[in-house]
Amino acid sequence: MLISQIIRPDGTLAVVAREGSEAAVVKGAASTYALAQEAIASGQSLAATIAAHGLGEAVDLARLLDEGRVTLPVTHPDPAHLHLTGTGLTHLGSASARDAMHAKLDGAEVLTDSMRMFKMGLEGGRPAAGQIGVQPEWFYKGNGHAAVAPGQPLTAPGCAEDGGEEPEVAGIYIIAPDGQPFRIGWALANEFSDHVIEKVNYLWLAHSKLRPASFGPEILVGDLPADLQGTSRIRRNGRVIWEKPFLSGEANMSHTYANLEHHHFKYGIFCQPGDLHVHMFGTATLSVADGIKTEAGDMFEIEAPPFGLPLKNPLAFAPRETGPALVKAL
């Protein structure tokens, strides 16, 4: 099942569920967030909760997306309680990239911190059931104020040196009243980053990740394929200037999802009742690695069949900063 949120003509939200090409509004559902809370309170699955509500009017989701009426598939009434986070160095990449990585690992006398982290994941990122594996690289991106709806611009701040896409799978989570995390489902995400700043010094990774991100348009409710294959592309003035397949799913990762989830939700600060989490699991496919320099107006497109509609966002740049941020004393 795929679920999404649309904006009605009166500005209110409606939840849409679909199987195959048939999409319809979930009766009596004010939001995905409200449905998830209801499922937790009733002890039912999200799919069972949607079935209990029943489906109403049919909708043309692709047309609504083109009209700008498909928004983020889940939102929080208070955006400060939606957390955007992620992990990196978790994917093996293509066979050729994997072979090259192993050659570097085997032949290097001194490993960079990135290579050491990748090696740690290869050796300890897939623990046996009930065991805890090695922790991954982890980063914070922002809260719901940095979450950008499908079709809307990903805007690099005035301090940015680059605006680059990162096609990823994200886990979507809600925290129950007792602090238990529940996974709502999975979604495509563009973990938008500044790769030029990151390249200067790895300790600037935190700065490079403080950027907006987009996810959706739909959430996959249920199991995620172990071997997930999608496509990432960039269009400029309508023409494709770069396109490449991306691989995800546990068959293509050095960590299990359970291990990555543990190392996020082991922190009590991320188990606060009512909070939403969008946690991005990493990628091995970047246009910047192929020498692409993005420009304002470029269109990022990320798609993979299990997730339904593609995730598209244009690139924008805020005006260049001209001086230091002003802080006033009270």
N, C-alpha and C positions, 0 to 999 in steps of 0.2 A: 504494500500500500504506500502511496505517496500522498503527503499532505502539504498544503500551502495556505497562505493567507492572502485575501484580496481586499481591496478597498471598495466598498459599496458607493453608489452615487452620492449618498448622504454623508460620506466620510467615515462611517463606521467599518469595523473589520468583520469579515466572514471567513470561516475556515472551509477549505475545499479539500475533498478526498477523492482520489481516483485510483482505479485499477485499469491498466491498459490505457485506452484512449478516452474512456468515459470518466468525466469529472463532474462532481456535483457538490453543492453546498451542504455542509453538515448542519442539520437542523438544530437550532437552539444553542449553537456554539458561538460564544462571544469572541473567542480567541484560542489559539493553540495552547497558550499558557493556561487558560481556564480549563480546557479539556484535560491537560496533563494533571492539573491539581485535582480535578474530579476523579481521574483514573486512580491516583494515589489514595484518595479518601475512600474510594469504593473497593479497593483491593483488586481491581480489574486491570487488564492490559489496556493500552491506549486504543488498540484495534477494537477490542470488545466494547469500550466506552463509545467509540464512534458508531459502531453497529447499533448500540442501544439508542443512540440519538436518531439514527436513520439519516438518509440523504434526501435532499429536497431538489431545488431547481438545478438543472444541468447548466454548465458554463463552458465556454470556449476559453480555456486557460491560456493557450498560445496567443489568442487575440487580446485578451486582457493584459498579458505581459507586454505586448507591443504598444498598448495604450497607456502603459505606466501604472496600471492598477493592481499589479502583483507586487506585494511588498515583501519584507523579510518573512520567512515562514514561521518564525516565532519571535515575539517581542515581550518585553517586561513593561508593566505600567510605569515603573521608575527606571529609566535607562541606566542609572548608576548601579543597578543590581543585575545587569547582564555583563558577564566577564568574557573578554576575548583573550585567549591564551593559545600557546602552541608549543610544539616540540620539533626539534630539528635533528638532522643526521640520523634519520630513522629508516631511510629507504635505500635499497640496494641498487636501484636504477636498472638500466638495460644490461644485457649480458656483457657487452663490450665494456661498458662503464664499470661493471662489477669486476671483470677481469683486470682492468687497469687499476682499480682500487686495491685489489688483493696484491697485485704486483708491487704497488707502492708500499703496502703494509709489510710485505715480505722482504723487500729490498732496502727499506730505509733504516738507517742507523738511528736517526733522531726523528721522531714523529712530531708533527705539529699538534697543538691541542685539539684541533678538529679531527685529525686522523686518529688520535688516541681515543677520542670520544666515540668515533665510528667503530673502532676496534673493540671498545668495551661493549658496545651494543651487539656486535657480531658474536661475542663470546658469552654475554650474559643477559641479553635483552629478551630472551624467549624462555623464561623459567617454566618448570613443570607446574601443573595445576596446583594451586594452593601455596605456591612458593613466590617469593619476591625477587625480581631480577634487578639488574643494574639500573640506576636512574639515568634518564636521557638528558640531553640539553633541553632547557625549558626557557620560555620567554613570555613576557606580558605585552599585549598590544593595546589594550584600552578597555573601555566599558561600552555600554550600549550607545553612547554618543558617537563612537567611532564605527558603529555598524552601519554599513551602507546597503540600501535595498538594491536588488537586481535592477539593472538598467540605469542606475544613478552613477554619477562620476565618483571614481576613486581619486581624491584630491591630495596630492603631495603638499606638505606644508612649505612655507616660505624658506625654511632652512634646508630643504631637501637638495640632494645632488642627483637623485635618480628616482624613478618611479617604476618599479618592476613587478610583474605578476609572479605569483607562486600558486600553481594549481594543486589543491589539496583536498583530502577528505576531512571533514570536521565531525566530531561527535557533539550532539546537542543534548544538554542535561538540565534537569531541574532538581532542586534540593527539597526533600520532603520535610514536613514539620519536625520530625525527629532527627534531622541532619543527614538522612540517608540519600545519597545521590541516585537518581534514576535517569537512565538514558532514554530520551524521547525518540531518538533515531540518528540518522546520518545525513550529511548534506555535502554538496560540492562547496568549496570555499576558494576565494582568491585572497591568499595571505600576502597582501600587498606590502612590499618592503623596499628599502633603499640599499641596493647592493654596492653602490659606490662608497657610501659611508662605512658599511660593514667591512669592505675590503681594506680600508685604511688601517684598521686595527681591530682585532677580534673583540676587544673590550668595548668597542662601540656597537656591538650587536644590539644591546638594549636600545640605543638611540635609533638604530636602523629599523627596529620593529614597531616603534611608536607611530604607527600609521593607521589609517582606516582599513577595514577589511569588509568583504562582502561574502554572503553565503546564501545558498538556495539555488533557484527559486523554490525548490520542493525539498521536503524531508522524506527520506526513505525510512519507513517504519518496518522493522524486522531485521533479518540477518543481512550482513554485508558480504558480498562475494569475496572469497579468499584471493582470487586473481582478478583485480579490477583494472580495466584498460579504458583509457579515455584519450581525449585530444585537447591540446592547448594551442591557441592560435592568436595572432595579432593582426588586425586589419588597420590599414592606413588609407583614408579616403576611399573606403570600400574594398580595397584590394588586399589580399592576404600577403603580408610581408614575412611572416614566419609561422610555421606550424610544425608541431611535433607531438607524437604520442606520449602520454605519461602513464606510468604504472603505479598502482597502489594496491591496498589489500595486504593481508598478512603474508601471502605467498611472495610478496615483493618487498618485505620489510625485515629489518634486523631486530625489531621489537614486536611483541604482541600488543594488541590494543589493551588487553587487561593490564599489562605491565605499565603502559603509558597512562592509563586511567588511574592506576594505583598511585603513581608518583605525582599526580595532580591532586587527587582527592585525599591523600594522606595528610594534607594540611587542613586544620580545622577552619581556617579563614575561608576556605573554599567549600565548606559544608554548612553554610548559613541558610536556615530555612527560607524558602521562597526564591532564592537566587537562581538565575539561569547562567549556564556556561556554554560557550561555543569554543571547543578545544580543537585546534588544527594539528594534524598528525604528521605534517612534513611532506616534502616532495623531492624528486630527483631530476626534475625537468624545469629549466629556466632559460628564457630567451637571452638573458644577459650572458650566459655561458657560451652562446653562439655569436657573440659580438653585436647583438641588437641594442641600439640606443633608442629608447622609447621617446615619443613626442606627445605633446598635448593633442588631444583628439583621437589618439590611437584607441582602438576598441579591443579590449581583452575578451576572449571567448573561451570558456572551459565547458567541456561536455563529456559525459560518460553515460551509456545507456541505462544503467540501473537507477539513475537519479532523475530521469525525466527531462524536463526542459533545460536548455543550456544556461549557464550563468554568464551574463554579458555586462561589462561595465566600461564606459569610456574613461580615459585618463585625463586628468586636469592638474594644473599646478597653481597653487596659491601665489599671490604676488611675492616676489623675492623680498626677504627681510632686509631692511635698510639700517637697522640699528639694534641695540640690545632691547630685550623685553623690559618694560617699565614696571617697577614695583614701587608702590607708594606706601609710606608709613602712615599709620593711623594716629 
